[in-house]
Amino acid sequence: MKAAIVLFPGSNREGDAARALRQAGAETSIVWHADHDLPTGTDLVVLPGGFSYGDYLRCGAIAGRAHIMDAVRSHAARGGLVLGICNGFQILCESGLLPGVLMRNRDLRFVCKRQHLRVERNDTAFTRAYALHQAIDVAIAHGEGNYEAHDETIARLEGEGRVAFRYCDASGKVGGAANPNGSTNDIAGIYSEKFNVLGMMPHPENLIDPLVGGIDGRGLFESLLRAA
Amino acid sequence: MTAQTKSHEPAITPDLVAQHGLKPDEYQRILKLIGREPTFTELGIFSAMWNEHCSYKSSRLHLKKLPTSAPWVIQGPGENAGIIDIGDGLACAFKMESHNHPSYIEPYQGATTGVGGILRDVFTMGARPIACLNLLRFGSVDHPLTRHLVSGVVAGIGGYGNSFGVPTVGGSTAFHSSYDGNILVNAMAVGLVRTDEIFYAAATGVGRPIVYLGSKTGRDGIHGATMASAEFDEKSEEKRPTVQVGDPFSEKLLLEACLEIMAKGCVVAIQDMGAAGLTSSAVEMGAKGNLGIELDLDKVPCREPGMSAYEMMLSESQERMLMVLDPEKEEEAEAIFRKWGLDFAVIGKTTDTLRFVVKHGGEIKADLPIKQLGDEAPLYDRPSVPTPKPQKLDSAALAAPLPIDAALKKLVATPDLASKRWIWEQYDHLILGNSIQGPGGDAAVVRVENGPKGLALTADVTPRYCFADPVEGGKQAVAEAWRNITAVGGRPLALTDNLNFGNPEKPEIMGQFVACLQGIGEACRALDFPIVSGNVSLYNETQGKGILPTPSIGGVGLVADVTKSAGLAFRAPGEKILLVGETEGWLGQSIYLREILGREEGAPPPVDLAKEKAHGDFVRALIVGGFVSAAHDVSDGGLAVALAEMAMARGVGAKVAAPGADIAAVWFGEDQGRYLLAAPVGRADEILALAAKAGVPVAVIGETGGDVLALGGASPMLVRELLEAHENWMPAYMAGGKTA
């Protein structure tokens, strides 16, 4: 699998994403935001975490309009895989590839901690390696992860089964105190209509090593490898 | 043509000189040095170079006495950061620096620029930052400003580090009324660099271009370093405009661009613009390289029009660098900076005149001897009086108003000992994927690249010991950092110090300073733990009230194999708990004495450096040899608190007998040089045998298991309840609830 990781000014988890992808067996390359084309043969585009353009204006707003995003939109329209993590999710929302918006966390503070997610379906290119409703232990690190959308959009996402992950506790119980940011319906990640684009706030790429917290994040990258 | 003050600039009067923080005799020194009246711009330059913050005029004499070398030290104090060899062609660059005054005036921006400044110090040397730590001291939790300051400082540290993309992996936060008007924000950054790719500040070669890189120059931070060199008064609020504004996004770009042009071989010398901005960076590059510097300020990228030479020379706008470039690679370097969207301007050249010449609008605004600007800065041997030796307290005779269990429950939820999760969850401590041990342990462990090596990192100090007995307190600060690193299985290699004190013009403050340094020096020598970088922050006083002497110590150690490092959590039931070191039951200056008995008195526990070394070396060998499942150093709150921390970490209880009389002094005494270990039964016997052979006092004092912590004859405590109290204090406090 060939994965292209887009580097915006201010991206900072591109190395973490590359490490997780390579561990799973992917070939990775870094693509500069001002480029117009993705490398030939790109199977997966990753928009990594970070603070593109400093998160000034609005998180992801400027990056969502970068040159390379035209190529990413074309790639997605062709059915190519796109994964946006954290700031990448915000960029996907700003670029029109996913609906909704990431607002400031409910308590207005940045939060970095380990966080369980419930895998809402395990029949997508991103989640095949997980069990249905498995509670996976990954990490979050964001100040604006509170997912909001119009009621009809939320209803549609729910109706079409496009919620990828929900915040839960270690036993898989969704919501309540397990929701770290006030996200609507405890949404931690959503798919595009064709399930080839995934945007998620948590960081599976930081939980790939038994020495650094655990390996529950690996499943996502292993799923992608199987999909390619 | 010499520089002259122009008619539109203020005339040099005694008042103007005083406003620049220069004493009359210091002004006389300037007149003697240059043989004429300085121009307005020159006066600004002298004020920037000769303030306490930049010149170390009160501290230089004493700093010289500290040990700074070891075979593994590549760069000691005097550069942007210290550098140590960690083997395999890799080196670690690190430094700690204060941003105390600005953080009090404007907590968010003060803290961000503190973090930004220290990160820049590290990557200026060619090192990619891999971790940040911080040491914070706030005023009493009852002080009306404390919540506001905590909230702003923590958000600022997170706001900068998180965006820049470096994990903040550890630190120390405590409260004391002596910091009510002078909080401490000490930030430490750690980076990695290949030993053959280190960059320095000294310029070489005549006629080479001096390049300005990074953000534009604005009117922010003018006289920041001068502010940091004065006491606070009721008018300090008015100094808010002297606080700089941080832009982590620009700094991230600056990092990437700098490392890229360094890798391409474009850079001859590099210096970040920190305190005293363009002035200090240009003078240092020239003076260190024995060269003159000529600057043309018309070329400096400015944020707003109409900035004067004086303002440009004193601006402390952030995220700026000065470099001497290889002239043949100028174009290549410029292209890289343009790619990252950063300013790049040739603003001067190196000369063979040893003069610092500043031109603006066709006029010479300054023409000064470059070496003397630094070398001839005033040097003071300030009078000092030693702190009277406090009496040793009769700990065993103290009344015990609370049973052991009730006292422990209270202590784990006091401001200094309560969990600081509320703070460190606002810091991204997981980015880069190498945080083997993050915040909340003795030392953080950060893997180096793909391992197996790691760095053990800590920031610590016990100011109440330093206040009571500065020599012992200085020793203890170093020993504590050394112990923290040892407790995770690291070999302590070197440290950075951030010496926060009151007004050095007061002999008793100077006495604290001199004695703390004496203690620090003794401990560094005994533990083979040299100082490779540091910072001095004096005048931490408001309306004549000084802070507790706070010589923060940031320690770095090497973990040879991160799979063999230890954490503090009890992991399994049925394991033996061992205590290394002797317990006399020393309550003088302890947290117990302060929090339970409401007294801050007595002599602090003495540090026996020979025993310290023997005990630590023994513990480290056990960890590395795989003998133990947990290790923790015993410090604030003594044995009982250390045991509670080990139990709370994973919810595994323990039953422990007092190593001596079953009294408060034994459970809460802060005797030094001690560690707690947990080990499987068979291993415990082996450890006892090894200890007997090594002559280290080790005793089995209990066993892990269950969900309660039972200490001697005290009522057993549910670990869950201790944890709840421990975790709840800070969120409740910050939400405006109970304060103690």
Interface residues (C-beta under 8 A of the other chain):
Chain A: P9 G10 N12 R13 G15 D16 R19 G49 G50 F51 Y53 G54 D55 Y56 R109 F110 V111 C112 K113 A139 A141 G143 H203 E205 N206 I208 D209 L211 V212 G213
Chain B: A155 G158 G159 N162 S163 F164 G165 D247 P248 F249 S250 K252 L253 W340 G341 E425 Q426 Y427 D428 H429 L430 I431 L432 G433 N434 S435 I436 R447 G451 V562 T563
